Amino acid sequence: MVKSSSPDALQEASATAIVNAMPHPVFSVLPDGRFGFTNAAAEAFFQTSSKILRSRKINQFIPPDSPITALIEQVREMDMPVSEYRVDTSSPRLPERRLVDVYVTPITEAGNRDKRDMPGSREVSVLFQVRSMAETMDRQLTHRGAARTVTGLAEMLGHEIKNPLSGIRGAAQLLETSGSADDQVLTQLIMDEADRIVRLVDRMEVFSDGRPLDLDPVNVHSVLEHVKRVARSGFAADIAFVERYDPSLPMVLGNRDQLIQVVLNLVKNASEVLSNHRFGDGEQPRLELHTAFRPGMRVASAGSSKRVSLPISVVVEDNGPGVPEELRAHMFDPFVSSKQNGSGLGLALVAKIVGDHGGVISCESEPGRTRFEVLLPRWMDDAS
């Protein structure tokens, strides 16, 4: 006869299943500093299985001088929950720079209340809430608002600037035919500058194109390979490319030409930075293209309460000097550029195109590594 599980055992199993289903890393730290319980998200965060984590101490992953270590000790001493926001978790074991909100809570087991009088002997639970995606979504709303501002500005400039410039250029051409050699130099300067302003306005007018995109199933790997061929035959001829593609990746719901524009802009920007950077001995400029399937990311579609899944990840990463820290929060805004003569419209256009696809773009940058990631919806046929 099979013995039925007790209600307490069923409740414990249910609680464990719930915590394992959480998307945020949750783990406990024992009094001796070793990991106790770890959920699936914590295993992914520390890139280590729970079995191995339980044999390791947290200071093997988190530096002793980290605020997280201080928070754990504070909770043990005070016997009350403590939280801290925007904590950097990067370390030699976890080189990827991630900002997290940290919530530390003392664990009190039934029948062991007397442990309150034993500072430092308490097991504590820790929850990390990774901020990167939440901040990315906030920035997406800002970028789209900025793009709408540029749209209105472009419509105004197209009428108020290009028409007068046409008259100015025509007058300069007439003066050139009857002027002296010195006058012709000045009239040519007027025409060149007029043409330059018109080209800038033409680039801005792309933002005012409100026509809906023609969306079809697109093989994102064919987009990346097309961009790589263009880059290697021209501006990135001396840069090493590394590809890490998921061969089972489904089709993207998108516009192929527009997606080529997105990846081409990102690759061209990275190539220009790499070409201008002085590498140390033994270092070579490198540009990596990655794809992956990442289920779980869902956002509300524009103008609708419907939530759309964005499982297709496309990454362009380089080993250049990184984006200046003061520009990182504004790099997708119009007219923001780290280039001396840049217009600051390239990444703003990339953000607009990705937004038009219902996707999300984010950037992580530090010296030696800049990583742009585009998340896009998958194409679903009628049979899916």
C-alpha positions in Angstrom: 0.0 0.0 0.0 1.4 3.4 -1.1 1.6 5.8 1.8 0.1 9.2 0.9 2.2 12.3 1.4 1.4 14.4 4.5 -0.2 17.8 4.0 3.0 19.5 5.3 5.1 17.7 2.7 2.7 18.6 -0.1 2.7 22.3 1.1 6.5 22.3 1.2 6.7 20.8 -2.3 4.2 23.4 -3.6 6.2 26.3 -2.1 9.4 25.0 -3.6 7.7 24.7 -7.0 6.4 28.3 -6.7 9.8 29.7 -5.8 11.5 27.7 -8.6 9.0 29.2 -11.1 10.0 32.8 -10.1 12.0 34.6 -12.8 14.1 36.3 -10.1 17.2 34.7 -8.4 16.2 33.5 -4.9 18.6 31.7 -2.6 19.5 31.3 1.0 22.8 31.8 2.8 23.7 29.5 5.7 25.4 30.8 8.9 28.8 29.5 7.6 28.4 31.5 4.4 27.5 28.5 2.2 24.5 28.5 -0.2 21.4 26.8 1.1 18.4 26.7 -1.1 18.7 28.0 -4.7 15.9 28.3 -7.3 16.4 27.8 -11.0 16.8 31.5 -11.7 19.7 31.6 -9.1 21.4 28.7 -10.9 21.2 30.7 -14.2 22.4 33.9 -12.5 25.5 32.3 -11.0 25.9 29.9 -14.0 26.3 27.0 -11.6 24.0 24.1 -10.6 22.3 24.1 -7.2 24.3 20.9 -6.2 27.6 22.7 -6.7 26.3 26.0 -5.2 25.4 24.2 -2.0 29.1 23.2 -1.6 30.4 26.7 -2.2 30.4 29.9 -0.1 28.8 33.1 -1.4 32.1 34.9 -1.2 33.3 32.7 -4.0 30.8 34.6 -6.3 30.3 37.9 -4.5 33.4 39.9 -3.3 33.7 40.3 0.5 33.6 44.1 0.1 30.3 43.9 -1.9 27.3 45.7 -0.4 25.5 42.3 -0.6 27.9 40.8 2.0 27.3 43.8 4.3 23.5 43.5 3.9 23.6 39.8 4.9 25.6 40.5 8.0 23.2 43.5 8.8 20.2 41.3 8.5 21.7 38.6 10.8 22.6 41.2 13.4 19.3 43.2 13.3 17.0 40.2 12.6 14.9 42.3 10.2 14.6 42.6 6.4 16.9 45.0 4.5 17.0 46.0 0.9 19.3 48.0 -1.3 18.9 49.2 -4.9 21.2 49.2 -8.0 23.9 47.0 -6.6 26.7 46.0 -9.0 27.2 42.2 -8.9 30.2 42.0 -11.2 33.2 40.0 -9.9 36.0 37.9 -11.3 33.6 34.9 -11.1 30.7 36.9 -12.6 32.4 39.3 -15.1 29.1 40.4 -16.7 28.1 43.8 -15.1 24.6 43.5 -13.8 22.7 45.9 -11.6 20.3 44.3 -9.2 17.9 45.3 -6.4 18.7 43.2 -3.4 16.2 42.0 -0.8 17.6 40.1 2.2 15.3 38.6 4.8 16.0 36.5 8.0 14.6 33.0 8.0 12.9 32.0 11.2 12.1 28.3 11.5 9.3 27.1 13.8 10.6 26.1 17.1 13.9 27.9 16.7 12.9 31.4 17.8 15.8 31.4 20.3 18.2 31.9 17.4 17.2 35.6 17.6 19.6 35.9 20.5 22.5 34.5 18.6 23.7 37.2 16.2 25.4 35.8 13.1 23.9 32.3 13.4 20.8 33.0 11.2 20.1 31.6 7.7 18.9 34.4 5.5 17.1 34.5 2.2 18.2 36.7 -0.7 16.3 37.9 -3.7 17.9 39.6 -6.7 15.7 41.7 -9.0 17.8 42.4 -12.1 17.2 45.9 -13.2 18.6 45.9 -16.8 15.4 44.9 -18.6 13.1 47.1 -16.5 15.4 50.0 -17.2 15.6 49.0 -20.8 11.8 49.2 -21.1 11.7 52.6 -19.4 14.3 53.9 -21.9 12.3 52.4 -24.8 9.4 54.6 -23.9 11.8 57.6 -23.7 13.3 56.8 -27.1 9.9 56.5 -28.7 8.8 59.8 -27.3 12.0 61.4 -28.5 11.5 59.8 -31.9 8.0 61.4 -32.1 9.6 64.7 -31.3 12.0 64.2 -34.2 9.1 63.2 -36.4 7.3 66.5 -35.8 10.6 68.4 -36.3 11.3 66.6 -39.5 7.9 67.4 -40.9 8.4 71.1 -40.1 12.0 71.2 -41.4 10.9 69.6 -44.7 8.6 72.5 -45.4 10.3 75.4 -43.6 13.9 74.6 -44.4 14.3 72.7 -47.6 12.2 75.1 -49.7 14.2 78.3 -48.7 17.4 76.4 -49.1 16.5 75.5 -52.7 16.1 79.2 -53.4 19.4 80.1 -51.7 21.2 77.4 -53.7 19.7 78.6 -56.9 20.8 82.2 -56.2 24.3 81.0 -55.4 24.5 79.2 -58.8 23.5 82.4 -60.6 26.1 84.4 -58.7 28.8 81.8 -59.5 28.4 82.4 -63.3 29.1 86.1 -63.1 31.4 86.4 -60.1 35.2 86.5 -59.8 37.3 83.5 -58.8 37.1 84.5 -55.1 33.3 84.9 -55.4 33.0 81.5 -56.9 34.8 79.9 -53.9 32.2 81.5 -51.6 29.2 80.6 -53.8 30.5 77.0 -54.0 30.7 77.0 -50.2 27.1 78.3 -49.9 25.9 75.5 -52.2 27.9 72.8 -50.4 26.5 73.8 -47.0 23.0 74.0 -48.4 23.3 70.5 -49.8 24.7 69.3 -46.4 21.7 70.7 -44.6 19.3 69.1 -47.1 21.0 65.7 -46.6 20.5 66.1 -42.8 16.8 67.0 -43.2 16.4 64.0 -45.6 17.8 61.7 -42.9 15.4 63.2 -40.3 12.4 62.7 -42.7 12.8 59.0 -42.3 11.4 59.4 -38.8 8.2 61.0 -40.2 7.4 57.9 -42.4 4.3 56.7 -40.6 3.3 54.0 -43.1 2.8 50.5 -41.5 5.6 48.1 -42.1 5.2 45.2 -44.5 5.9 42.3 -42.2 6.8 38.8 -43.4 8.7 35.8 -42.0 12.4 36.7 -42.1 15.3 34.4 -41.5 17.4 36.6 -39.2 20.6 34.6 -40.0 20.2 35.6 -43.7 20.0 39.2 -42.5 23.2 38.8 -40.5 25.1 37.1 -43.3 24.1 39.8 -45.8 25.3 42.5 -43.4 28.6 40.6 -42.8 29.2 40.3 -46.5 28.7 44.0 -47.0 30.9 44.9 -44.0 33.8 42.5 -44.9 33.9 43.9 -48.5 34.2 47.4 -47.3 34.3 49.2 -43.9 35.1 46.1 -41.8 37.6 44.4 -44.1 40.3 44.2 -41.3 38.0 43.1 -38.5 37.6 39.5 -37.3 34.0 38.3 -37.2 32.8 35.7 -34.7 29.4 34.0 -35.2 27.5 32.2 -32.5 24.1 31.3 -34.1 21.2 29.2 -32.8 20.6 26.9 -35.8 17.0 26.1 -34.6 16.0 29.7 -34.4 12.4 30.3 -35.8 11.6 33.0 -38.3 11.3 36.6 -37.1 8.1 38.6 -37.9 9.7 41.6 -39.6 10.7 43.6 -42.6 13.9 42.3 -44.1 15.2 45.5 -45.5 14.5 47.4 -42.3 16.2 44.7 -40.2 19.2 44.8 -42.5 19.3 48.6 -41.8 19.3 48.0 -38.0 22.1 45.4 -38.0 24.1 47.3 -40.6 24.0 50.5 -38.5 25.1 48.6 -35.4 27.9 46.8 -37.2 29.1 50.0 -39.0 29.2 51.9 -35.7 31.1 49.1 -34.0 33.5 48.9 -37.0 34.3 52.6 -36.9 35.0 52.5 -33.2 37.3 49.4 -33.6 39.1 51.0 -36.5 39.9 54.1 -34.5 40.9 52.3 -31.3 44.5 51.5 -30.5 44.7 47.9 -29.2 47.4 46.6 -27.0 50.0 43.9 -28.0 48.3 40.7 -29.0 44.8 42.2 -29.2 42.9 42.4 -32.4 39.6 44.1 -33.3 36.7 41.6 -33.0 33.1 41.8 -33.8 30.7 39.1 -32.6 27.2 38.2 -34.0 25.0 36.1 -31.7 21.5 34.8 -32.0 19.4 32.9 -29.4 15.9 31.9 -28.5 14.9 33.5 -25.1 11.3 32.6 -24.1 9.7 34.6 -21.3 10.2 38.2 -22.4 6.7 39.8 -23.0 5.8 43.4 -23.5 2.6 45.3 -24.2 2.2 46.2 -27.9 1.8 49.8 -28.8 -1.8 51.1 -28.6 -3.1 47.8 -27.2 -3.3 45.9 -23.9 -2.2 42.7 -25.7 1.2 41.4 -24.6 3.6 40.2 -27.3 6.4 37.7 -26.8 9.9 38.7 -27.9 11.9 35.5 -27.9 14.3 36.2 -30.8 17.6 37.7 -29.5 20.1 39.2 -32.0 23.4 40.5 -30.5 26.1 42.7 -32.0 29.1 42.8 -29.6 32.6 44.3 -30.0 35.8 44.5 -28.0 36.4 48.2 -28.4 36.9 50.9 -25.8 33.2 51.0 -24.8 30.7 53.9 -24.8 31.5 56.9 -22.6 29.6 56.6 -19.4 27.9 60.0 -19.7 26.4 58.9 -23.1 25.1 55.4 -22.1 21.7 56.5 -20.8 21.1 58.7 -23.8 22.7 56.9 -26.7 19.4 56.2 -28.5 18.2 59.8 -28.2 18.4 61.9 -31.4 21.4 64.2 -31.8 23.5 62.3 -29.3 26.8 61.0 -30.7 30.3 60.2 -29.5 31.6 60.9 -33.0 33.2 64.3 -33.7 31.1 65.0 -36.8 28.2 62.6 -36.1 24.6 63.7 -36.5 23.4 61.5 -33.7 20.6 60.0 -35.8 21.9 56.6 -36.5 21.0 54.9 -33.2 17.8 56.9 -32.9 16.8 55.5 -36.3 17.7 52.0 -35.1 15.6 52.4 -32.0 12.7 53.6 -34.1 12.8 50.7 -36.5 13.1 48.2 -33.6 10.1 49.9 -31.9 8.1 49.8 -35.2 8.7 46.0 -35.1 7.3 45.8 -31.6 10.8 44.9 -30.3 13.2 46.2 -27.7 16.9 47.2 -28.1 19.3 47.6 -25.2 23.0 48.2 -24.7 25.5 47.2 -22.1 29.0 48.8 -22.3 32.2 48.8 -20.4 35.9 49.1 -21.5 36.7 46.2 -23.7 33.1 45.2 -24.4 30.0 46.8 -25.9 26.9 44.7 -26.4 23.8 45.7 -28.3 20.9 43.2 -28.0 17.7 43.4 -30.1 14.7 41.3 -29.0 12.1 40.7 -31.7 8.8 38.8 -32.1 8.7 35.4 -33.8 6.6 34.8 -36.9 3.6 32.6 -36.2 1.8 30.8 -39.1 -1.8 30.0 -39.0 -1.0 26.4 -37.9 1.0 27.6 -34.9 
